Amino acid sequence: MIKKWHLAETRNYDKFSFIGTNRDINEINVSKLEKSILEIGIQVPIVVNDKYEIIEGQHRFIVLKNNKMIVPYIVSSNASENHISKLQESRKWSSLDFCKSLASKGNLDCIIALNYADKWFEETNGKMNKIKTLEILSQSTSSNTINPLKSNTFKIDELAAKEIYTCISILNNAEMSVSPYNNRITRSIKRIYHNFNGINIKAFEHMAKNNYLTCYSSETDQYEYLKDKYLISLKKTKINAKKISA
C-alpha cells in the first residue's frame, strides 16, 4: 500500500519553500501566532507537498524559523496549491487573497483590479479599502465577490467602476452624515449606475451640493433615498440645460 503522507520534524528551514499563489504574509497574523507558539508551543504541523512547498502553515513556519524552533511537518502527496485556501487554519481567505492568487497566475481582470485597489487606497489615504474596490469593479451587481473569485469567474467593468469612484469622490467633498466610503453608500451608487445605465455626473454634483445627505441603517432605504435625490437633481439639471441652450 502506497503511503500518501508522513509526519516528520526538522530545523533545516531551507528544506521548505513558499508558493507564489499563496496569500501574502500578514505580519499581524505572524505576531499573534508567535505569542501563542512561544507560550504553549506549536500544536499543528505545517502541511507540504512532495516538493516541500508549504501548502498550509506558512505563518507558523515563519514563527518557528524566526525563533529557531523545530518545524513539525506533514508531507502529503495529495496536497497541492489548489487546496491552499481550503486548508487555512488561522484566517479564512478574503476576496483580496483570492484575487492576488489569481493575479499571480496571470488572470488579467485580477491584475487590473489590484492596480485600481492600490491606486484608490493611496488616493483616499486608506478610506477606500481594497476589498471594497474589488466589489465596485465587479461586473456583478452582487456585493459578494468571494464566490466568483473562488470559481475563477470574476470579471470587472472599468467604465462603471470609474464613474462610481468619481461619485464617491464628489460625496467626499460634500456635507453628509456619514462617510461616502460606507458600504451602504457605495453599494447604493453602484445600484443607481446599473439601474439607470450610467450616472449623470452633473446631476450627481448638483445632488451633493444641494443636499445634506442622510445615512440609513438599511441598504434598501439608503438606495431609495439617494435614488430619489438623484432623480430630483437629474430633472433640475436637464431643465437648466434646456434654458441655457434656449
C-alpha positions in Angstrom: 0.0 0.0 0.0 1.4 3.4 -1.0 1.6 5.8 1.9 0.0 9.1 1.0 1.5 11.1 3.8 4.1 11.0 6.6 4.9 13.1 9.6 8.4 14.4 10.4 10.3 17.4 12.0 13.4 19.4 11.3 15.4 22.5 11.9 16.5 22.6 8.3 14.5 25.6 7.2 16.0 25.7 3.8 14.2 22.5 3.1 10.9 24.3 2.6 9.8 26.9 0.0 6.7 29.2 -0.4 4.2 29.0 -3.2 3.6 32.2 -5.2 -0.2 31.7 -5.4 -0.5 31.6 -1.6 -1.7 34.7 0.1 0.7 37.4 1.3 2.3 37.1 4.7 0.2 39.0 7.3 2.6 40.4 9.9 -0.3 40.9 12.4 -1.1 37.2 12.0 2.5 36.3 12.5 2.7 38.3 15.7 -0.5 36.7 17.1 0.8 33.2 16.3 4.2 33.9 17.7 2.7 34.9 21.1 0.7 31.7 21.1 3.5 29.4 20.0 6.0 30.8 22.4 3.5 30.4 25.2 2.2 26.8 24.5 4.4 25.5 21.7 3.4 24.5 18.2 0.2 22.5 18.2 -0.4 21.9 14.5 2.2 20.8 11.9 2.6 22.6 8.7 1.5 20.8 5.5 3.8 20.5 2.5 3.6 18.7 -0.8 6.2 16.3 -2.2 8.4 19.2 -3.2 8.3 20.6 0.3 6.4 23.6 -0.8 4.2 24.9 2.0 0.5 24.3 1.3 -0.7 25.3 4.8 1.1 26.9 7.7 3.4 29.5 6.1 2.7 31.9 9.0 3.5 29.2 11.6 6.7 28.3 9.7 7.9 31.9 9.8 7.4 32.0 13.6 9.3 28.7 14.0 12.1 29.8 11.8 12.5 33.2 13.4 12.7 31.6 16.8 15.0 28.7 15.7 12.4 26.1 16.7 11.8 22.6 15.4 9.4 22.6 12.5 6.9 19.7 12.6 5.5 19.0 9.1 3.3 16.6 7.2 4.3 15.6 3.7 1.1 14.9 1.8 1.2 13.5 -1.7 -2.4 14.6 -2.1 -1.7 18.3 -1.2 -1.5 20.9 -4.0 -1.8 24.6 -4.4 -5.4 24.1 -5.4 -6.1 23.1 -1.7 -4.4 26.2 -0.1 -7.5 28.3 0.5 -9.4 25.3 1.9 -6.7 24.3 4.4 -6.1 27.7 6.1 -6.4 27.3 9.8 -5.5 30.7 11.3 -7.5 33.0 9.0 -10.0 32.5 6.2 -9.1 33.8 2.8 -10.7 37.1 1.8 -11.7 38.2 -1.7 -8.4 40.1 -1.8 -6.4 36.9 -1.0 -8.2 35.1 -3.8 -7.7 38.0 -6.2 -3.9 38.1 -5.5 -3.7 34.4 -6.0 -5.4 34.5 -9.4 -3.3 37.6 -10.4 -0.2 35.6 -9.7 -1.4 33.0 -12.2 -1.9 35.7 -14.9 -5.6 36.5 -14.5 -5.8 39.9 -16.3 -9.0 41.0 -14.6 -7.5 40.4 -11.2 -4.2 42.1 -12.2 -6.1 45.2 -13.3 -8.3 45.1 -10.2 -5.3 45.0 -7.9 -3.8 48.0 -9.6 -7.0 50.0 -9.0 -7.2 48.8 -5.4 -3.6 50.0 -4.7 -4.2 53.3 -6.6 -7.5 54.2 -4.9 -6.3 53.1 -1.5 -3.4 55.6 -1.8 -5.5 58.4 -3.3 -8.1 58.2 -0.4 -5.5 57.7 2.4 -6.9 54.2 3.1 -10.6 55.2 3.2 -11.3 53.1 0.1 -10.3 49.7 1.3 -9.1 47.2 -1.3 -11.9 44.7 -0.9 -14.5 47.5 -1.5 -12.6 48.3 -4.7 -13.0 44.7 -5.9 -16.7 44.9 -5.2 -17.1 48.2 -7.1 -15.1 46.8 -10.1 -17.0 43.6 -10.3 -19.4 43.2 -13.2 -21.9 41.5 -10.9 -24.4 43.6 -9.0 -24.0 41.4 -6.0 -21.8 42.6 -3.1 -20.4 39.0 -2.9 -17.0 38.8 -4.7 -15.7 35.8 -2.9 -17.7 33.2 -4.9 -16.7 34.4 -8.4 -13.1 34.7 -7.3 -13.1 31.2 -5.9 -14.6 29.9 -9.1 -12.3 32.0 -11.3 -15.3 33.7 -13.0 -14.6 37.2 -11.6 -14.9 39.9 -14.3 -14.5 43.7 -14.0 -16.3 46.7 -15.5 -13.7 49.5 -15.5 -16.0 52.2 -17.0 -18.7 51.6 -14.3 -16.1 51.5 -11.5 -14.5 54.8 -12.6 -17.9 56.6 -12.6 -18.9 55.1 -9.3 -15.5 56.1 -7.8 -16.0 59.7 -9.2 -19.3 59.9 -7.5 -17.8 58.7 -4.2 -15.1 61.4 -4.6 -17.8 64.0 -5.2 -19.6 63.0 -2.0 -16.3 63.1 -0.1 -16.3 66.9 -0.7 -20.0 67.3 0.3 -21.7 67.6 3.6 -23.0 64.2 4.8 -24.0 62.5 8.0 -21.7 59.5 7.2 -18.5 58.7 5.2 -19.2 58.2 1.5 -16.9 55.1 1.7 -19.6 53.5 3.9 -20.8 50.2 2.3 -24.4 51.3 2.1 -23.4 54.4 0.2 -21.0 52.8 -2.3 -23.5 49.9 -3.0 -26.3 52.4 -3.5 -24.3 54.4 -6.0 -23.4 51.1 -7.8 -27.1 50.2 -7.9 -28.0 53.6 -9.3 -25.4 53.2 -12.0 -26.7 49.8 -13.1 -30.4 50.6 -12.8 -30.0 53.8 -14.9 -27.4 52.5 -17.3 -24.9 55.0 -16.0 -24.8 58.2 -13.9 -25.1 61.8 -15.0 -22.2 63.3 -13.2 -23.6 66.9 -13.4 -26.8 65.7 -11.7 -24.8 63.9 -9.1 -22.7 67.0 -8.4 -26.0 69.0 -8.1 -27.4 66.4 -5.6 -24.3 66.5 -3.5 -24.1 70.3 -3.4 -27.7 71.0 -2.6 -28.5 68.4 0.0 -27.2 67.4 3.4 -27.3 63.7 2.7 -28.5 61.3 5.3 -27.4 57.7 6.0 -29.9 54.9 6.7 -29.3 51.6 8.5 -31.0 49.7 5.7 -29.2 49.3 2.3 -32.6 49.3 0.6 -33.7 52.6 2.4 -30.3 54.1 1.6 -30.7 53.3 -2.1 -34.2 54.6 -2.3 -33.2 57.8 -0.6 -30.2 58.5 -2.8 -32.1 57.5 -5.9 -34.9 60.0 -5.1 -32.4 62.8 -4.5 -30.6 61.9 -7.7 -33.8 61.9 -9.8 -34.7 65.3 -8.5 -31.3 66.7 -9.4 -31.3 64.9 -12.7 -34.6 66.6 -13.6 -33.3 70.1 -12.5 -30.1 69.8 -14.4 -31.9 68.9 -17.5 -34.3 71.8 -17.1 -31.3 74.2 -16.6 -29.6 72.8 -19.6 -32.7 73.5 -21.8 -32.8 77.1 -20.5 -29.1 77.6 -21.3 -29.5 76.2 -24.9 -32.5 78.3 -25.5 
